[in-house]
Amino acid sequence: MVAERLPPVIVGAGPAGTRAAETLVHAGLRPIVIDEAPSNGGQIYRRQPSGFTRPGKALYGFEASRAAALFGAFDRLAGSIDHRPNTLVWSIRPGSIGAGLMHLVSSERANALPFDQVIFATGATDRVIPLPGWTLPGVFTLGGAQVALKYQGCAIGQRTAFVGTGPLLYLVAYQYAKAGAKVAAVLDTAPLSAKLRALPGLSANAQATARGLYYLFWLRSRGVPVQLGIHPLAIEGRDGVTAIAWRDPHGGSHATPCDAVAMGYGLRSETQLADLAEVPFAWDALHRQWLPTRDAAGRTPVAGIYLAGDGGGALGADAAELAGERVALALLQDRGAADNGRSHADRIAAINRRLDRYLRFRRGLERAFPFPAHLAGDLADETLLCRCEGITAGEVRRAVREFGAHEINRAKAFSRVGMGRCQGRMCGPAAAEIVAGALGVPIEQAGRLRAQAPVKPLPMAAVLDDAAASARHG
């Protein structure tokens, strides 16, 4: 007698996870969909709480129709999926023989979930480069500032400065200004010359490029100062933000008065669960990050583990939807599910062509908004790097120069950088840049922080529940 297979599991209900679930349901399966949020949409299309009645156009702008389509697709799956909202997957144990085991926590209660196929659609988060004053009240990441506006209907300050680089910088500044908030300035570390050189690559997605130009010109037409090629110096204030100091391309020093700062330098993929699942990693120069290895369909070298969307390399929400469908088709093939012959192959080919276009566009974005690695390398020794453990940039350099740390995990052992609540999710990329600078080697030679469970903080009350659940599942 052949044992019935476990239902496939999808971790993440953003654009990739939603489309993966939709594809599996259409094939006759009932997947388990786990997400930390109360409803689908991910960070990019985060839904407003029940009782809020702001129109979609106000929340999502040009993306309102795509957000509505994603919400509608997920809502239609009700009853056809096992949806587990407000649930964190904080650890995972792959199965060498038979099913693996996920460790979950929800409402301060833990349990264990066996699986044999899982799609990680874990998305991405802001890449941060610390600077003096970044721990002051009123300093947020760009994503955090956007969540406050979308989900809570409020701004992070009365006069907010936006600093960093990347498309999200202009999008969030535009959303704040459009909502009636005062934008003190948009300070972009990328110079105008980089954007001009990137135009051929950006033509791979003319619509997205046009939207970005619209945000830029709309902000400037409303009198918002937009400065390019800047070097951020410090966020000033004592009990809260009072200004951001920066230097222009000609060396002139400026201080922009503000009471809040939103900062970010592109996105970094959330890869901790793939790491715990023992998926091998490889350096990806485009994303400037170690990423889990996978094929074009999203299969990893670990049987039953799949990746979709920005969790395997940030290409944006539109590409994530396509990747979610593509990985679900791969899972179905591996499961032995019947396809639809020629139409199935045609759909896969069409998805691959569109994903190739998004990849070309992503390369163009990297040229337009290059990551300013020198900012991390130039951090003063006294600058706080790891907020959780109170570790400065100088302490990390000392771990390299005095204790012989030859890569980021040794620097972690000697200094405790990345050992705190965020497990290096915020400080890790900048710490690696500092280690590389201290060693005088390319960033990829600094290594990567190995994931540790729990991948995010969890209530201590859940630990005993988890021990009991793990015992039940062996």
N, C-alpha and C positions, 0 to 999 in steps of 0.2 A: 504494500500500500504506500503510495507516494504522499508525503506530508504536504499539506496546503502551504503555499508560500505566504510569508508575512506581507502585509501591505507596504508599498513604498512609502518612505517618509520624506517630506520636504521641510527643510529648516529655513524659514524666511518666507514672508508673504508679500514681498515687494513686487516690482514688475516681473522679475524672473520667476519667483516662486508662484505667483498667480498664474502665469501662462503655463508653467510646468504642470500645475494641478489641473488646469483646464484640459490640457492635452491627455493626461492620464485618465481623467474622468470620461472623456470622449471615447477612450479605448476600453471602457468598461471596468476600470479599477476604482477603488475607493481609498485614495492616499490619505495619510496623516499629515496635516499641515500645522507646523509649530511656529509660533511667532511671539516675540516679546511684546508687541503692541496689541491693543484690544481689537483692532481690525486691520484689514490689509492696506497696502499702498506703499509700505516702506517709508524711508525718510523723505524721498522726493515727492511722494504723493500722500504724505501723512494726512489722515482724515481728522477733521475737527471733532471734538467731543459731542456726544449726544446733547441736544438742547441748544447747540450753536447753529445759527441759521445764516451764516455768511455765504454769499453765492460763490460757486466754484470759480468764476472768472476773477473774483477778488483774491482768492486763495492761490490759484495756480496759473493765472495769467494766460499766456498763449497755450499752456499745456492743459487747460481746463477740460477740453474734450477728451484728451488721452486719459486724464485722471478719471473722468466719469466712465469711460469705456472700461478701464481696469476695475473700478469699483463694481460696475454692473456685471462684469464677467465673474468676479469672485462671489457676488451676492447670488448669482444664478447657480453656483455650486453648492449652496446650502443644502444639507441633506445628502449630498453625494460625496462629501469629504468628512474626515474626522478632524475638525478644526480645533486647535488647542491654543487659544490666544493667551496673552499675558503669561507666557511660559518661556523660561530661559533654558536652553541646552548648555549646561555649564561644564560638562565633560563627556567624553565618548571613549569607548573601548572597542576597537575593531575586533571582529571575529575571524581568527585564522581558519577555524573549522566551525561551520554553522553560523549562527547569528551573533552580531555584535550587540553592544549595550550602550544606550544613551542614558545620561543622568540629567534629569529635568528638575526644575523647581518652579512652582506656581502657588501663589497665595501662601508663601512661607512653608509649603509642604513639598517634599521631594518624592520622586518616584523614579523607577528605572523602566526604560522602554527597549525591548529587544528589536533588532532590525536586521535585514539582510541587503536592503538597497536604500540609499539615502542620497538626496540631492541637497547639497549645501548652496543655498542662495542667500548668503549672509551679508552681501552688500559691501559698502565701504564707509569710511569715516574720514574726517578732516585730517590732513597732514599738518602738523604744527611745528613751527620753529620758535622756541622760546626767545624772549628778550626781556631786559630788565623791566619789572613792573607788570609782567603778564599774569601774576597771581593776584592782582588787585581785584576787589569787587567791581563788577561791571565789565570784565573782560570775558568774552565768549568766543568759541569757534564760530565760523560762518554757519555751519550746520546748526549749532545750538541757537544762534540768533534767528535762523529761519524757522526752527521748530517753535520757538517762543511766539513768533508772528503767526504761523499757520495754526498751531495746535491750541495756543492759549490766548490768541488775539491781542498780544501786547508786544511792545518794543522793549529792547534790553536797556534803553536809556532815552533821555529826551533829546540828546544830540550825539549821534553815533558816528564814529569813524570806522571805515572799513579798510583793512590793510592785508596785503598778501598778493596772491596772483592766481589766475585761473578764471574760467568762465563763471564759477559760483560767486566770485567777488562782485561782479557786475550785476548778476541776477539778484542777489540778496539786497544789495544797495538799492537797486531799482524797486524791489518789492517793498522795502521800507519807505522809500520816498513816495511810491504810489499809494501806500496806506496812510500817508499824511505825516509820517515821522520825519524829523529833521536829520538829514545826512550831512555831517560835518565835512567829510571828504572821502574820496575813494583813492587810496594810495596803492599803486600797483608797482611791484618790483620789476616787472618786465618792461623793457624799453619799447618805444615805438618801432625801432628798426626790426626787432624780433617779430612783431606782428606783421610787418610788411613782408618779411622773408617767408612767412608762413602761409601767405595767401594761396599759393598753388595747392598746398595740402588741404587747406580749409575748404576749398571748392568741392571736396568730396561730399560735403553736406552743406549745400548753399543755404538751405532754409535755416539751419541752426546758426550759421555764420551771420545771416541777415538779422536774426533775433539778437545776437550779441552786439552787432553794430547799432541796432535800435536802442538797446539798453544804454549804450555809451552815449549816443547823441541825445537821447531823452534826458539823461542825467545832466549833461552839460547845458542843454537848452533851458533847464530849470535852475541854473546857477550853481549846481553842485560842483565843487572843485574836484577835478580828476587829474591826478598827477601820475606820470609814467616814469619808470626807471628810478624809483626812489630807493633809499636805503633806510629801513626803520631803525631808530636808535634806542628809544625807550618809551614806555608808557608811564606818564608822570602822575603823581598823586600820592596821598598818604593813607587816608581811610577810604578812598575811592578814586576813580579816574578823574583827572582834571585836564589832561592834554596828551597828545601823542607827539613825540619828537621824531623828526626824520630829516634826511639829507637829500637834496635834489641831485640830478646827474652832474651838475656843475660844481658840487661841493658846498652849496649854500645850506645852512641849517635853518630849520623851521620847527614851530610847535603849533599844532592845530588844537585849539580848545575843544574839548568833548567831555562827556560824562560816561561814555561807554565805548568799547572797542570790540569789533568782530574781526577775527583774523583766521587765515587759512591759506595753505599753499598747495592746492590741489587735493586729491583724495588718495588714500591708501586702502587696499583691500583688507577686509577682515578674514584672516586665514587661520585663526587659532584652532578651530574645530578640525579643519583639514590636517593640521599638524598633529593634533592628538590622535587622529585616525591613521597616522603613520604614512600619509601621502608624501612622497619625496618632493623636494622643492628645487627650483632652479632660478638663477638670477635673471631678471627681466629688465634690460636697460631702458626700455621705453617707459615703464612704470616706476623705475628706480626702486625696485622692491624684489625681494625673494618671493616667488609665487609658487603655489602648488602646481605640479606638472599635470597636464591633461591633454587629450587630443582635441581636434577641432570640434568634436561633438560634445565634449565635456566629460568624457570618461577619464578617470585617473588610473594609475597603475595598480591601485588597490581595488580588488574586485568588489563591486557593489557601492563604491564611493564615486559620486559625480559632483561636478561643479557647474554653476550657472551664474551669469550676471557679473556684477562688479566684484564679487568675492574672489574671482579668478583673474582680475584685471579690469580696472575701471574704464568702461567704454560708454557709459551713460545709460539712461533709462530706456531709450528706444531699443538700443542693442540688447539690453538685458531681457526685454520681452521676447525678442527673437531667440536669444540663447536659452531661455527657459523652455520654449517650445522644442528647440533642437535637442536639448539634453533629455527631455522627456521621451522623444522619439528614440534616442539611443537606448534609454533604459528599457523601453518596450521591446526593442530588438533583442537586447540581452536577455530579456525575460521570456523570449520566444513567442511574443504576441504577434499575431498576423497583421501585416500591413495592408495597405490598399494598392499594392502593385505600383504601377507607373506614377500615379498621382502622389504616392508617398515619396518616391525618389525625386520627383519634380519639386515637391515642397522643400525637401532637404537641400536640393541644389539652389533653390531660390533664397532660402535662409542664409546659406553659406555666402552667396554673392552679396547680400545686403550686409552681412557681418564683416566681410572684407572691406566694404566701403566705410563702415564705421571705424575699422581699424586704421584705414588711411586718414580719416578725419582726426582720429586720436593722435596720430603722429604729427599732424598739422597743429593741433592744440599744444603739443609739447614744444614745438618750435615757437609758437606765439607766446606761450607762458612758461618759459624755462624755469625749472626748479632752482632757486637761488641757494645752492649748497654752501656758498661762501658765508652765508649768514650764520649757519650753525658752526662752521669752522672758526669764525671770528668772534664767537661769544666770549665775553670777558669771563675769567675764571670764577668770579663771584656770582655770576648769573645762575639763578635756580633753574635746574634742568628737570629733575624728577620731583614733582610736587608731592607725591604720595610719601616719599621717603626723605624729602628735604635734601636732595643731593645736588650739588652745584656742578657746573661744567668743569671747574678746576679739579674736583674730586675724581671725575672720570678720567681726566688727563693724567692725574697722579697715578691712577690704577695702571695706566699704560706705561708711563715713564719710570715709575719707581718700583712697581710690583710686577712688571713684565707681562701685563695682560695683552695678548696678541690678537684677541678678537672680542666681540661684544659680550659673550657669555662669561668670559673670564673677567672682563671689566665689571660685569654685574656681580660676580662673586666677591670681588674685592671692594666694591663701592656700594652695593645694594641698589644701584640704579635699575629700575624696572621691576623691583620686587614688591611694589605696593599694590593698591587696590586695582589699578588699571592694568597691571601685568605688562607694563611697557607699551600699551596701545597708544598712549599719547607721547611719551618721552622716547620710546625706542628708536624711531627713525632719526631724530636729532642726535641721540646718543651714539648711534652708529656713525653718523657723519663726524662727530667729535673724535671717536676712536680712530676712524680712518685718517683724519687730519693729524692726529698725534703720532700715528704710525708712519705717515707719509705714503699711504697706499691707496689705490682706488677703493671706492665705497664697498664694492662687492667683496673685497678681501677682508672687510671688517666682520663678515659673517652676519648672522641673524639671531635674534632672541628666540630661543626655543619656547614654544607654548607650554604653559603650565595650567593645570586645573586648580581652582575654577577660573574659567576664562573671563568672568565678570564677578563682582561681589555677590554673595548670596547670604541669606539670613543664617545665623548659627543654628537656629531652631530647625533648619532643614537638614542638618548634618545627620542627626539620629535617624530621621526618616529615610535618608539615602542609604545609610548602613543597613537598615532593615530591608529596603527594597533590593539592594544588591545581593543580600543573602538569599532572598527568595528566588532570584534569577541565577544563582550560582556564581 
